[in-house]
Each structure stands twice: as structure tokens, then as C-alpha cells.
Amino acid sequence: MKFLDQTKIYIRSGDGGAGCVSFRREKFIEFGGPDGGDGGRGGDVWVECVQGLNTLIDYRYQVHFKARKGEHGMGKNRAGANADDIVLKVPVGTEILEEDGETLIADMTQVGQRVRLARGGNGGFGNAHFTTSTNRAPRRANPGQEGEERWIWLRLKLIADVGLVGLPNAGKSTFLSTVTAAKPKIADYPFTTLHPGLGVVRQHGREFVLADIPGLIAGAHEGAGLGDRFLAHIERCRVLLHLVEGTSEHAGKAYKTVREELEAYGHGLAEKPEIVALSKADALDPDTLKDQRARLKRAVKRTPIVLSSATGQGVPEVLNALLAALDAAKEEEAAEAPAAEWHP
């Protein structure tokens, strides 16, 4: 399945059915008169958050969604049928935006959440509706109201607890495959990861979701490499795990490169709690490992964790540090949340 995290679609709700002008005329039956029914209501357009989806691929080739019109009213006081609604199913974490791509309509963060995007038009009144004491035979009926139409953007932001960041070929996919059941593509060349990936980590009887995004390079916020588009997928993460490749020329400079891109992107990524690890330690001799660790320590201003996903060195320490950071982040969120008002 291809990964699609952003698409633009057109939606239109259904028009209401027209009311009917009709009169009852039957021989030898008294009390005849207007009996035109009302028109049916046009279909609405809804968006619903469902389980089992992790991409917007369903909206890659079909981008127009139109609800049906309501049926017209008929004689003998028969109302037209209401049209069925259209429901757009999206994965958890999808944002619904206006055509300008900035104005937020809805943020779908919970399974079962439903939002109406376009309301169907009401059906028109038949002539029986306009009968009064002075107008016993009205000869007019209302047309149905028109539906709503608009272009909207669907933008997916993965919901994960921990986000993996780093330069290309820093060992992010290898770490993801080591600590989760995910099977990302792994190779010895940069930009192996072209799309974000998710995995569930189980440690000490607890679980958390880990998100891996394509690597960043200098100038990513200006479109270099794969750009910074995929950074949106870690905006919702509570903690960042920053992997710095030990076989790079200078671990400290590699760390600062990614941090500069996070700061340039904004959206609070640079302020998130961060765990830093020096990866690929198994490929370094003791002297080089000592030098790279010292360089990274000066850049981070704290001692990084030495990590080797291939041998398992440092993996438990990283997972324990992530759990501790997640607990601290959750406690901080709970403390900042407004207290619920008490009502008798």
C-alpha cells in the first residue's frame, strides 16, 4: 500500500427535493383540495475517524464526492424520500482544512469521531402546506434548497508517543525494526526511508508507539532532500529520540544540523523533550567512539547514550529513558490541564 498523507478533495451535499402542486379530485368524494407533498432532504457529507486505516490512499484517485438529491414531493400528501448521507472515512490523526490549507475545520483524533462537512438542502413545501382559511386552493410550492459545496484538504499527522529524528542513514529504521515488529526497508545508503513508519514498543509490561520519519539534511526547511514535510508526523509526539550516526565525520555537527532544521520548522518541535543516542557504536573502534561521544556531549550538553541496534548495546537504556520521559511529559500535561468545574 502506498503512503499518502495529504490530498485535496471536492465535496457537495445534495439539493433538497421540490414540493408538489397537486389537488385531490375524485368523483362523489367531498373535501377535495390541495394534497401536494413536501420534497425530501438532500444528503449530508460527513467525515468519520475509523480504525484500520493509516494512510489517505483511498482519496488518491477519487477526489469528487457528491451526495444525492432529495426526491420531489408527490400528490396524495406523499413526501419525497430523504437522500442518503456520504461518509468519508479517515485514519486517526487526520486534519480537515479549508481550501487555503491553513484554516482548520476539524482535527480527527479519536476513533468514532464524526463531523458534518456539508449540510444537505431542505426539501421544499408542497402546496398543501400553504392552505389557510382564506386561501383554500394554493397553487404554489417551494423548490428545494441547494446543497453546499467546497474544496477541502485532508492532511494526516500520525499519532505516536515517540518520534525518531536524525540525519539520513543514522540507523533509525534499524532501531525501529529492533524494538518493534515493524519491517521497514533497511539499506546502507541515505534516504532508505521514503515514508513515515510506525511500530509498537513493549517494555516492562508497557507499550508506546514509535514513529520513524525520513532523514533530514541541512536546508530541509527550504526543500533540500525530502524537505521537512514529514516533520508534521511528529508534531503530536510527546518525546523525540534523536539518533546521531557514530560513523559520521563529526557527531556534534551532525546533531546541530538536525536541531537547526527542527527550530526552522517550528510548531514546538524544538521544545519537546529529547533523548539523544550515538548510534552504530559497533562500527567504531574504542578511540573513535570516545572522541565522537565527547563531541556529541559538548553539543548536547549532557551525556548521550551509546547505542548499537545490531548488537543490542544501549537499547534497554534508550527504552527506559523514553519511558521516563513519557511519564514526565504526561504528568506535565496533566498539571497544565484545566481543572474540571464542579456542578451540583
MARLODO-258987 format. One line per 2 residues: number of its first residue (from 1); their letters; for each residue x, y, z of C-alpha. Coordinates in pm, 1 decimal. Example, Ala and Ser with C-alpha at 12.3 -4.5 7.8 and 13.67 -1.06 7.14 Angstrom:
// MARLODO-258987
1	as	1230.0:-450.0:780.0 ~ 1367.0:-106.0:714.0
This chain:
// MARLODO-258987
1	mk	0.0:0.0:0.0 ~ 132.9:344.0:-93.6
3	fl	156.7:609.5:174.6 ~ -45.1:924.6:112.0
5	dq	-62.3:1184.2:386.4 ~ -210.4:1484.7:206.8
7	tk	-477.3:1530.0:-59.7 ~ -731.7:1782.8:-182.1
9	iy	-1091.1:1675.1:-246.5 ~ -1419.8:1829.0:-357.9
11	ir	-1739.6:1768.3:-162.6 ~ -2101.0:1864.4:-233.1
13	sg	-2410.7:1793.0:-32.5 ~ -2738.0:1708.9:-203.9
15	dg	-3007.5:1956.3:-305.7 ~ -3347.0:1930.5:-143.6
17	ga	-3638.5:1793.9:-344.6 ~ -3906.2:2030.6:-473.9
19	gc	-4253.0:2046.8:-323.7 ~ -4550.4:1930.5:-529.3
21	vs	-4856.8:2121.4:-651.6 ~ -5141.5:1873.5:-655.5
23	fr	-5518.1:1865.7:-592.2 ~ -5746.3:1584.4:-494.4
25	re	-6024.8:1544.3:-747.6 ~ -6232.8:1230.0:-711.3
27	kf	-6590.7:1197.4:-823.5 ~ -6852.2:1176.8:-549.1
29	ie	-6585.8:1234.8:-277.2 ~ -6615.0:1556.5:-85.8
31	fg	-6349.4:1761.2:88.3 ~ -6113.4:1763.4:-207.2
33	gp	-5834.2:2019.3:-222.7 ~ -5456.5:2059.9:-225.9
35	dg	-5260.6:1747.3:-139.6 ~ -4910.0:1819.8:-270.8
37	gd	-4636.4:1666.4:-52.3 ~ -4306.3:1816.1:63.0
39	gg	-3974.1:1739.2:-100.3 ~ -3711.1:1519.0:63.0
41	rg	-3390.5:1642.6:221.4 ~ -3059.7:1625.6:35.9
43	gd	-2779.4:1407.3:167.8 ~ -2513.4:1542.8:405.5
45	vw	-2138.5:1491.2:372.6 ~ -1973.0:1361.1:690.9
47	ve	-1618.8:1266.3:784.6 ~ -1562.7:983.7:1033.4
49	cv	-1249.0:864.0:1210.3 ~ -1213.1:484.5:1191.5
51	qg	-967.6:214.2:1290.2 ~ -765.9:9.1:1043.7
53	ln	-650.2:298.5:824.4 ~ -304.7:455.4:831.3
55	tl	-298.4:643.6:501.1 ~ -523.1:856.3:278.1
57	id	-468.5:633.4:-25.3 ~ -846.9:594.4:-69.1
59	yr	-855.7:957.0:-185.7 ~ -574.8:931.8:-436.5
61	yq	-786.2:867.1:-746.2 ~ -1136.3:963.9:-634.1
63	vh	-1145.8:1330.1:-534.4 ~ -1509.2:1424.9:-603.1
65	fk	-1777.5:1325.1:-353.2 ~ -2136.1:1432.1:-417.4
67	ar	-2439.8:1336.7:-211.4 ~ -2767.3:1261.0:-391.1
69	kg	-3061.1:1498.7:-415.9 ~ -3380.5:1454.4:-216.1
71	eh	-3681.6:1314.2:-400.2 ~ -3957.1:1551.7:-510.7
73	gm	-4290.1:1559.3:-330.1 ~ -4591.2:1386.9:-486.1
75	gk	-4967.6:1402.8:-477.3 ~ -5184.2:1241.3:-210.5
77	nr	-4967.7:1416.1:52.5 ~ -4672.5:1192.4:-24.8
79	ag	-4340.2:1342.3:87.7 ~ -4026.3:1277.4:-111.8
81	an	-3762.2:1043.7:31.6 ~ -3456.6:1187.5:203.4
83	ad	-3127.4:1117.3:29.4 ~ -2856.9:904.9:192.4
85	di	-2557.0:1075.3:353.0 ~ -2199.3:1030.9:231.1
87	vl	-1941.4:934.1:495.8 ~ -1570.2:990.9:428.6
89	kv	-1362.1:751.4:639.0 ~ -1021.0:876.0:750.1
91	pv	-746.7:743.5:981.3 ~ -680.7:874.4:1329.4
93	gt	-480.2:1196.3:1321.9 ~ -633.7:1346.0:1006.9
95	ei	-679.6:1721.5:991.6 ~ -958.3:1871.9:779.1
97	le	-857.4:2210.3:635.8 ~ -1023.5:2474.7:422.5
99	ed	-915.6:2527.2:62.1 ~ -648.4:2775.3:174.3
101	ge	-471.5:2488.2:350.0 ~ -445.2:2679.7:678.9
103	tl	-791.8:2721.4:831.1 ~ -867.4:2416.2:1045.6
105	ia	-1218.2:2271.8:1017.6 ~ -1174.3:1961.0:1234.1
107	dm	-897.9:1751.5:1389.6 ~ -990.4:1382.3:1388.4
109	tq	-805.4:1237.2:1686.7 ~ -1045.6:975.7:1826.2
111	vg	-1199.3:667.0:1669.5 ~ -1570.1:719.1:1613.7
113	qr	-1544.9:1097.8:1591.2 ~ -1783.7:1237.7:1326.2
115	vr	-1804.2:1587.7:1179.5 ~ -2050.9:1717.6:922.3
117	la	-1865.2:1898.9:645.0 ~ -2161.1:1996.1:422.7
119	rg	-2530.7:2006.9:512.6 ~ -2786.7:1886.4:260.4
121	gn	-3055.5:2125.1:141.2 ~ -3402.4:2111.2:295.3
123	gg	-3689.6:1993.1:79.3 ~ -3945.0:2244.1:-45.9
125	fg	-4300.7:2266.7:88.2 ~ -4585.2:2130.4:-122.3
127	na	-4899.7:2333.5:-184.7 ~ -5082.9:2153.8:98.2
129	hf	-4851.6:2338.5:337.9 ~ -4981.1:2680.1:227.0
131	tt	-5350.5:2612.9:284.6 ~ -5511.8:2881.4:503.2
133	st	-5862.9:2983.5:599.5 ~ -5863.7:3242.7:324.2
135	nr	-5662.1:3054.2:61.4 ~ -5821.2:2713.6:27.4
137	ap	-5656.3:2622.4:-301.8 ~ -5295.2:2746.7:-311.1
139	rr	-5119.7:2686.3:-639.4 ~ -4761.9:2730.3:-535.3
141	an	-4487.2:2512.5:-386.3 ~ -4128.4:2577.3:-281.7
143	pg	-3824.8:2446.2:-467.8 ~ -3573.2:2254.5:-260.8
145	qe	-3275.8:2437.5:-108.7 ~ -2939.2:2395.7:-274.6
147	ge	-2666.4:2192.6:-106.5 ~ -2324.1:2318.4:-3.9
149	er	-2003.8:2265.2:-198.7 ~ -1638.3:2325.7:-114.3
151	wi	-1283.7:2208.8:-171.0 ~ -1105.4:2082.4:138.9
153	wl	-765.2:1942.1:229.7 ~ -713.3:1617.0:417.9
155	rl	-378.9:1613.7:597.3 ~ -264.7:1315.3:803.0
157	kl	-43.1:1359.8:1107.7 ~ 48.3:1027.9:1264.6
159	ia	-27.6:995.9:1633.0 ~ 268.2:846.1:1817.8
161	dv	427.3:878.3:2160.2 ~ 789.4:897.0:2041.5
163	gl	927.5:1040.8:1718.1 ~ 1257.3:928.5:1562.7
165	vg	1468.5:1206.2:1409.2 ~ 1817.4:1223.3:1266.4
167	lp	2021.9:1259.0:950.7 ~ 1976.4:1005.7:668.8
169	na	2139.2:668.7:738.2 ~ 2156.8:734.8:1113.1
171	gk	2011.6:392.7:1197.2 ~ 1650.7:497.5:1264.5
173	st	1490.4:218.4:1062.1 ~ 1724.8:-40.1:1213.9
175	fl	1631.2:74.4:1563.1 ~ 1260.5:63.1:1473.9
177	st	1292.9:-293.7:1344.4 ~ 1487.5:-396.9:1656.3
179	vt	1245.0:-272.8:1921.0 ~ 915.9:-328.8:1733.8
181	aa	762.4:-578.9:1493.6 ~ 774.4:-325.7:1208.5
183	kp	966.1:-425.5:894.5 ~ 1098.6:-103.8:739.5
185	ki	1334.9:-102.8:444.9 ~ 1697.1:-107.6:561.4
187	ad	1995.4:-42.1:335.5 ~ 2343.6:115.5:351.5
189	yp	2256.4:429.3:154.4 ~ 2084.2:755.3:251.1
191	ft	1708.8:815.1:218.3 ~ 1619.6:447.9:250.7
193	tl	1304.8:558.8:433.2 ~ 1078.0:749.0:195.5
195	hp	759.3:741.6:403.8 ~ 689.0:753.4:779.3
197	gl	658.2:423.2:963.6 ~ 500.8:320.0:1291.3
199	gv	579.8:47.3:1543.2 ~ 463.8:-52.0:1891.0
201	vr	732.8:-88.8:2157.8 ~ 674.8:-320.4:2453.4
203	qh	894.7:-262.4:2756.1 ~ 839.4:-365.8:3120.1
205	gr	477.9:-457.1:3050.9 ~ 402.8:-121.2:2894.9
207	ef	351.0:-10.7:2536.0 ~ 413.6:305.2:2339.0
209	vl	405.3:394.4:1969.3 ~ 726.9:484.6:1787.3
211	ad	721.8:686.0:1461.8 ~ 1009.7:688.3:1213.3
213	ip	1027.5:967.5:954.2 ~ 1262.5:1016.8:657.7
215	gl	1600.3:1169.3:743.2 ~ 1667.7:1541.4:746.4
217	ia	1959.4:1720.8:586.6 ~ 2082.5:2079.5:601.2
219	ga	1835.2:2304.0:422.8 ~ 1543.6:2064.8:460.6
221	he	1315.6:2355.0:558.7 ~ 1392.7:2506.3:217.3
223	ga	1311.7:2182.0:33.3 ~ 1653.4:2014.9:28.1
225	gl	1645.1:1635.8:18.9 ~ 1293.6:1519.3:101.5
227	gd	1227.2:1851.7:273.4 ~ 1060.7:1888.9:611.9
229	rf	710.4:1786.7:505.3 ~ 719.0:1466.9:709.8
231	la	801.8:1654.8:1029.8 ~ 426.9:1709.7:1064.1
233	hi	401.7:1343.8:1165.8 ~ 592.2:1403.1:1489.7
235	er	416.1:1724.1:1589.6 ~ 185.7:1517.0:1812.5
237	cr	469.5:1316.6:1973.4 ~ 545.6:1374.9:2339.0
239	vl	916.1:1285.6:2317.3 ~ 1182.0:1286.4:2044.0
241	lh	1453.3:1024.0:2007.4 ~ 1745.5:1182.1:1821.9
243	lv	1987.5:930.8:1672.3 ~ 2329.9:1060.9:1570.8
245	eg	2539.4:837.3:1347.1 ~ 2865.4:744.7:1515.7
247	ts	3041.1:688.4:1180.6 ~ 2976.7:1048.2:1069.4
249	eh	3264.6:1293.8:1042.0 ~ 3163.0:1496.3:1346.7
251	ag	2881.2:1380.0:1574.7 ~ 2837.2:1723.8:1729.2
253	ka	2791.3:1897.0:1394.6 ~ 2550.2:1624.2:1279.3
255	yk	2339.5:1682.6:1590.7 ~ 2333.2:2060.3:1541.3
257	tv	2228.3:2020.7:1176.7 ~ 1910.6:1839.1:1272.3
259	re	1837.6:2074.3:1561.6 ~ 1859.9:2373.9:1329.0
261	el	1604.8:2213.7:1097.2 ~ 1368.4:2143.5:1388.7
263	ea	1393.5:2505.0:1501.6 ~ 1338.4:2633.7:1146.7
265	yg	1027.5:2416.4:1111.9 ~ 876.6:2545.9:1436.9
267	hg	541.6:2412.1:1567.3 ~ 704.6:2342.3:1903.5
269	la	932.8:2057.2:1788.6 ~ 1248.2:2217.8:1925.8
271	ek	1088.5:2244.4:2272.3 ~ 989.8:1878.6:2302.6
273	pe	1180.2:1652.2:2546.5 ~ 1466.5:1482.8:2365.5
275	iv	1667.0:1165.5:2420.9 ~ 1999.2:1165.4:2232.6
277	al	2185.3:846.6:2138.9 ~ 2506.9:785.2:1946.1
279	sk	2414.3:504.6:1705.2 ~ 2620.0:241.8:1520.1
281	ad	2861.4:205.3:1810.8 ~ 2952.2:-145.2:1693.5
283	al	3118.5:1.7:1382.9 ~ 3359.7:221.5:1583.1
285	dp	3690.7:141.1:1746.5 ~ 3727.3:244.1:2113.4
287	dt	3925.6:562.9:2041.3 ~ 3686.0:688.5:1773.6
289	lk	3388.9:605.0:1991.9 ~ 3538.6:805.4:2277.9
291	dq	3603.9:1107.4:2052.2 ~ 3258.1:1101.8:1892.9
293	ra	3087.7:1065.9:2228.0 ~ 3282.1:1363.7:2363.5
295	rl	3191.0:1576.3:2059.7 ~ 2824.6:1487.6:2093.7
297	kr	2832.0:1554.4:2468.7 ~ 2964.2:1906.2:2408.1
299	av	2690.3:1974.8:2153.4 ~ 2406.0:1830.6:2360.5
301	kr	2543.7:1949.9:2695.2 ~ 2467.0:1616.0:2854.7
303	tp	2597.6:1260.5:2823.3 ~ 2441.9:1076.6:2526.7
305	iv	2351.5:708.6:2529.4 ~ 2580.3:483.1:2327.8
307	ls	2362.4:265.8:2104.5 ~ 2405.1:-27.3:1870.0
309	sa	2080.4:-166.7:1730.8 ~ 2270.1:-452.3:1564.0
311	tg	2422.6:-586.7:1888.0 ~ 2160.4:-459.7:2132.8
313	qg	2406.0:-234.5:2316.7 ~ 2226.6:54.8:2481.9
315	vp	1880.1:-48.8:2357.7 ~ 1734.9:-115.4:2707.9
317	ev	1881.9:213.5:2831.7 ~ 1719.3:405.8:2547.3
319	ln	1379.4:243.1:2605.1 ~ 1394.4:308.3:2979.8
321	al	1487.8:671.0:2917.5 ~ 1195.5:705.6:2675.9
323	la	951.5:560.5:2930.0 ~ 1074.8:801.1:3195.7
325	al	1045.5:1096.6:2956.7 ~ 693.9:989.6:2856.5
327	da	586.6:968.1:3220.5 ~ 725.9:1314.9:3287.5
329	ak	554.0:1457.0:2979.8 ~ 219.9:1304.0:3079.4
331	ee	249.5:1443.4:3432.2 ~ 324.1:1787.6:3291.9
333	ea	24.1:1770.6:3059.4 ~ -199.0:1665.0:3348.7
335	ae	-71.9:1952.9:3561.7 ~ -134.4:2206.8:3282.7
337	ap	-481.6:2075.1:3201.0 ~ -757.9:2298.4:3344.4
339	aa	-940.0:2152.3:3640.3 ~ -1292.3:2036.1:3567.3
341	ew	-1558.7:2263.9:3713.8 ~ -1777.3:2109.4:3976.0
343	hp	-2151.2:2139.7:3933.1 ~ -2408.4:2028.7:4190.4
